[in-house]
Amino acid sequence: MDYLLKILLLAFIQGVTEFFPVSSSGHLVIFQYLLEFKTVPFLFNIVLHLGTLFAVIVYFFKDLRDLTLNFYKKENFRFISYILTASIPTALIGLIFKEPLEKMYTEIKFTGVALIICAIVIFFSKVIRVKKPNIYLASLIIGLFQGIAIIPGMSRSGLTISVALILSMGYEFSFKFSFLLSIPAILGALALEFSGIPFNSEFIPYLLIGMALSAFFGIMALSLLKRIILKERFHLFAYYCLFAGIVIVIFI
């Protein structure tokens, strides 16, 4: 398959699966494996995640503008503090376990197992509700699961939204918090990989195209996901993750 077509296909997969709780990193690992894609997997994953970061910024632009310009307001200041609190365990996991987690991007069967585990967590988001804990403790727990989602097959949105729902944070808050929390996480991951990005490589233009396309599809996926969440059908994604995980473990 032509190199550009591979990029476009993976960008489409990233744009759609980043926001749906089906693990974009897991799907990228699977399709990079099937397409015999030779670009450094973890780096390519980060570049496409930058595209979906733009999608988050565009979709939540009004919220981000309000948080930035009116950060001194009590409600906004607290929300920012929740984001910062949740980012702590995510950052620690990324810094401490970066190298061993990168190696998982070559273990296709492990991705299948991770998808199955993710499916279980997403399903629990429908059937389990615990008494709402202290909001800062809840933020730390959500941030911890976001860090775990570095593992391919573990959906970042799937884990963070599911855990927020289990902690009785509500559907709309869980949706908003999960994706605004992704902003520092993606920026941090990009910073860790920045020195290793081969700027003079000939495939950089293709990656930029892929990044733009992933942003485009990401915006559409965000809009659709919000409607699904507000209709309380988020848990249905568990069945897809379970099916995909079993197929990978058995057949790939």
Secondary structure in CASP SS format (residue, H / E / C, confidence):
PFRMAT SS
TARGET T0000
AUTHOR 0000-0000-0000
METHOD secondary structure of the structure
MODEL  1
M C 1.00
D C 1.00
Y H 1.00
L H 1.00
L H 1.00
K H 1.00
I H 1.00
L H 1.00
L H 1.00
L H 1.00
A H 1.00
F H 1.00
I H 1.00
Q H 1.00
G H 1.00
V H 1.00
T H 1.00
E C 1.00
F C 1.00
F C 1.00
P C 1.00
V C 1.00
S C 1.00
S H 1.00
S H 1.00
G H 1.00
H H 1.00
L H 1.00
V H 1.00
I H 1.00
F H 1.00
Q H 1.00
Y H 1.00
L H 1.00
L C 1.00
E C 1.00
F C 1.00
K C 1.00
T C 1.00
V C 1.00
P H 1.00
F H 1.00
L H 1.00
F H 1.00
N H 1.00
I H 1.00
V H 1.00
L H 1.00
H H 1.00
L H 1.00
G H 1.00
T H 1.00
L H 1.00
F H 1.00
A H 1.00
V H 1.00
I H 1.00
V H 1.00
Y H 1.00
F C 1.00
F H 1.00
K H 1.00
D H 1.00
L H 1.00
R H 1.00
D H 1.00
L H 1.00
T H 1.00
L H 1.00
N C 1.00
F C 1.00
Y C 1.00
K C 1.00
K H 1.00
E H 1.00
N H 1.00
F H 1.00
R H 1.00
F H 1.00
I H 1.00
S H 1.00
Y H 1.00
I H 1.00
L H 1.00
T H 1.00
A H 1.00
S H 1.00
I H 1.00
P H 1.00
T H 1.00
A H 1.00
L H 1.00
I H 1.00
G H 1.00
L H 1.00
I H 1.00
F H 1.00
K H 1.00
E H 1.00
P H 1.00
L H 1.00
E H 1.00
K H 1.00
M H 1.00
Y H 1.00
T H 1.00
E C 1.00
I H 1.00
K H 1.00
F H 1.00
T H 1.00
G H 1.00
V H 1.00
A H 1.00
L H 1.00
I H 1.00
I H 1.00
C H 1.00
A H 1.00
I H 1.00
V H 1.00
I H 1.00
F H 1.00
F H 1.00
S H 1.00
K H 1.00
V H 1.00
I C 1.00
R C 1.00
V C 1.00
K C 1.00
K C 1.00
P C 1.00
N C 1.00
I H 1.00
Y H 1.00
L H 1.00
A H 1.00
S H 1.00
L H 1.00
I H 1.00
I H 1.00
G H 1.00
L H 1.00
F H 1.00
Q H 1.00
G H 1.00
I H 1.00
A C 1.00
I C 1.00
I C 1.00
P C 1.00
G C 1.00
M C 1.00
S C 1.00
R H 1.00
S H 1.00
G H 1.00
L H 1.00
T H 1.00
I H 1.00
S H 1.00
V H 1.00
A H 1.00
L H 1.00
I H 1.00
L C 1.00
S C 1.00
M C 1.00
G C 1.00
Y H 1.00
E H 1.00
F H 1.00
S H 1.00
F H 1.00
K H 1.00
F H 1.00
S H 1.00
F H 1.00
L H 1.00
L H 1.00
S H 1.00
I H 1.00
P H 1.00
A H 1.00
I H 1.00
L H 1.00
G H 1.00
A H 1.00
L H 1.00
A H 1.00
L H 1.00
E H 1.00
F H 1.00
S H 1.00
G H 1.00
I C 1.00
P C 1.00
F C 1.00
N C 1.00
S C 1.00
E C 1.00
F C 1.00
I H 1.00
P H 1.00
Y H 1.00
L H 1.00
L H 1.00
I H 1.00
G H 1.00
M H 1.00
A H 1.00
L H 1.00
S H 1.00
A H 1.00
F H 1.00
F H 1.00
G H 1.00
I H 1.00
M H 1.00
A H 1.00
L H 1.00
S H 1.00
L H 1.00
L H 1.00
K H 1.00
R H 1.00
I H 1.00
I H 1.00
L H 1.00
K C 1.00
E C 1.00
R C 1.00
F H 1.00
H H 1.00
L H 1.00
F H 1.00
A H 1.00
Y H 1.00
Y H 1.00
C H 1.00
L H 1.00
F H 1.00
A H 1.00
G H 1.00
I H 1.00
V H 1.00
I H 1.00
V H 1.00
I H 1.00
F H 1.00
I C 1.00
END
